[in-house]
């Protein structure tokens, strides 16, 4: 009922309140996730699930704010990047493997959106994966595999756009990571 009430009166609600609703929901969910995981140690699974849900809410909040203020979404890669970077500390500090997998997938999606939108290779993606994502995933096998698969996909993608040297850089980085 609350969702229908808000949806039917959405245009009449002032913009600052429309902005506050998704952000408030996101931060309340984040706090509840922290509370159930660390303050009240009785429900750690519920807390980790709420932390993941707040990460999803953050992406929805960004999209909704872009819609409210008529921000063009032609650069979708920027929206994905604004979604991925702020939830990276949640994955790290709360040791949430599901949020880490979400961040890994978001970075892979960002890489391909950036490359196709700008018609150039994304030089930042391998650097972020090698400097941040792989060290964070040292004890998380699935996280390492997701990031390595993302790097391999990026490496196979680059020669189609005449950026063979970036594929070589990724290959050398993966070899050194393996050794």
C-alpha positions in Angstrom: 0.0 0.0 0.0 2.8 2.4 0.8 4.5 1.7 -2.5 1.3 2.3 -4.4 0.6 5.5 -2.5 4.1 6.9 -3.2 4.0 5.8 -6.8 0.6 7.4 -7.5 1.7 10.7 -5.9 5.3 10.6 -7.2 5.0 13.8 -9.4 3.5 15.8 -6.6 6.2 14.9 -4.1 9.0 17.6 -4.0 12.3 16.6 -5.6 14.3 16.8 -2.3 11.9 14.4 -0.7 11.9 12.1 -3.7 15.7 12.1 -3.4 15.6 11.5 0.3 13.3 8.4 0.1 15.7 6.1 -1.8 18.8 7.4 0.0 17.1 7.1 3.4 16.0 3.6 2.5 19.6 2.7 1.4 21.2 4.1 4.6 18.6 2.6 6.9 19.1 -0.8 5.3 22.9 -0.4 5.6 22.7 0.5 9.3 20.4 -2.4 10.0 22.8 -4.7 8.2 25.6 -3.4 10.3 23.5 -3.7 13.5 22.4 -7.3 12.9 25.9 -8.4 11.9 28.0 -6.7 14.5 26.1 -4.9 17.2 23.5 -7.7 17.8 25.5 -10.8 16.9 22.4 -13.0 17.0 21.5 -12.6 13.3 24.7 -12.4 11.2 23.2 -13.9 8.1 20.3 -11.4 8.2 22.8 -8.6 8.6 25.0 -9.7 5.6 21.8 -10.0 3.5 20.8 -6.5 4.5 24.2 -5.2 3.6 23.9 -6.8 0.2 20.3 -5.4 -0.2 21.6 -1.9 0.7 24.2 -2.3 -2.1 21.4 -3.0 -4.5 19.4 -0.1 -3.2 22.4 2.2 -3.8 22.4 1.3 -7.5 18.6 1.9 -7.6 19.0 5.2 -5.8 21.6 6.4 -8.3 19.3 5.5 -11.2 16.3 7.1 -9.6 18.2 10.3 -8.8 19.3 10.4 -12.4 15.7 10.1 -13.5 14.4 12.7 -11.0 16.9 15.4 -12.0 16.8 14.5 -15.7 20.5 13.6 -15.9 21.2 12.0 -19.2 22.0 8.3 -19.0 23.9 8.2 -22.3 27.1 7.5 -20.3 25.8 4.4 -18.5 29.4 3.5 -17.6 29.5 6.4 -15.2 26.3 5.3 -13.4 27.8 1.8 -13.0 31.1 3.2 -11.8 29.2 5.4 -9.3 27.4 2.2 -8.1 30.5 0.1 -7.8 33.0 2.3 -6.0 30.9 3.3 -3.0 29.9 -0.3 -2.2 33.5 -1.5 -2.4 34.2 -0.5 1.2 31.1 -2.5 2.3 32.6 -5.6 0.7 36.0 -4.9 2.3 35.2 -3.7 5.8 32.2 -6.0 6.4 33.8 -8.9 4.7 30.7 -9.5 2.6 31.4 -11.9 -0.2 28.1 -11.3 -2.0 28.8 -7.6 -2.2 32.3 -8.3 -3.4 30.8 -10.5 -6.2 28.4 -7.7 -7.1 31.3 -5.2 -7.3 33.3 -7.6 -9.5 30.4 -8.0 -11.9 29.8 -4.2 -11.9 33.4 -3.6 -12.8 33.2 -6.0 -15.7 30.0 -4.4 -16.9 31.7 -1.0 -16.5 34.7 -2.1 -18.5 32.5 -3.1 -21.5 30.2 0.0 -21.3 33.1 2.3 -21.1 34.9 0.7 -24.0 31.8 0.6 -26.3 30.7 4.1 -25.3 34.0 5.8 -25.8 35.2 3.5 -28.6 38.5 3.0 -26.8 40.0 0.5 -24.5 39.4 0.9 -20.8 42.9 1.4 -19.4 41.7 1.7 -15.8 39.9 -1.6 -15.5 43.0 -3.9 -15.4 44.7 -1.4 -13.0 41.7 -1.5 -10.7 41.5 -5.3 -10.8 45.2 -5.8 -10.2 45.6 -3.1 -7.5 42.3 -3.5 -5.6 40.1 -6.4 -6.5 42.6 -9.3 -6.7 44.3 -8.3 -3.4 40.9 -8.1 -1.7 40.0 -11.5 -3.0 43.1 -13.3 -1.7 41.0 -15.6 0.6 37.9 -15.7 -1.6 38.3 -18.2 -4.5 35.1 -17.2 -6.3 36.0 -13.5 -6.2 39.4 -14.2 -7.7 37.8 -16.3 -10.4 35.2 -13.6 -11.3 37.9 -11.0 -11.6 40.2 -13.2 -13.6 37.4 -14.1 -16.0 36.6 -10.4 -16.3 40.3 -9.7 -17.2 40.3 -12.6 -19.7 37.1 -11.2 -21.3 38.7 -7.8 -21.5 41.9 -9.2 -22.9 39.9 -11.0 -25.7 37.8 -7.9 -26.3 40.8 -5.5 -26.9 42.2 -6.9 -30.1 38.9 -6.3 -31.9 39.4 -2.6 -31.3 43.1 -2.5 -32.2 44.4 -2.4 -28.6 46.6 -5.5 -28.7 49.1 -4.0 -26.3 46.5 -3.8 -23.5 45.8 -7.5 -24.0 49.5 -8.1 -23.6 49.6 -6.0 -20.4 46.7 -8.0 -19.0 48.3 -11.3 -19.9 51.6 -10.3 -18.3 49.7 -9.1 -15.2 47.9 -12.4 -15.0 51.1 -14.4 -15.4 52.8 -12.4 -12.7 49.8 -12.8 -10.4 49.9 -16.5 -11.0 53.6 -16.8 -10.3 
